[in-house]
Amino acid sequence: MTGAVTEAKLWYWQRVSAMALALFVLVHLATMIYAVQGGLSAAEILGRTRGSWLFGAFYSLFVITVGVHASIGLATIAEEWLGLDGRPARNLALAFALLLAVMGLRAVYGVVVG
């Protein structure tokens, strides 16, 4: 696969993940505003999220989308600012994406299953 084809695919996934993140962030903010305005405590919020697989699925997709979006951007930054070329930049970005995924999915697990 040529570099131009790979860059075009990364550009596409960066834009698709940005659109998905916009939706996720709006839903997240609306949920947080609803919870705060309703006067819910942290314990009450956790009580509502425990066992909610819909909540877990939503936030798991949110976490995965963040990993995809952030890692593509990080690979570009590593290439442009750090001077890393191709594979090292992608490996750094992949390691960062995996770290984000592990930490984020553990948080989702803790809130849903806890």
Secondary structure, DSSP 8 states (H G I E B T S, - for coil): --HHHHHHHHHHHHHHHHHHHHHHHHHHHHHHHHHHHTT--HHHHHHHHTT-HHHHHHHHHHHHHHHHHHHHHHHHHHHHTS---SHHHHHHHHHHHHHHHHHHHHHHHHHHT-
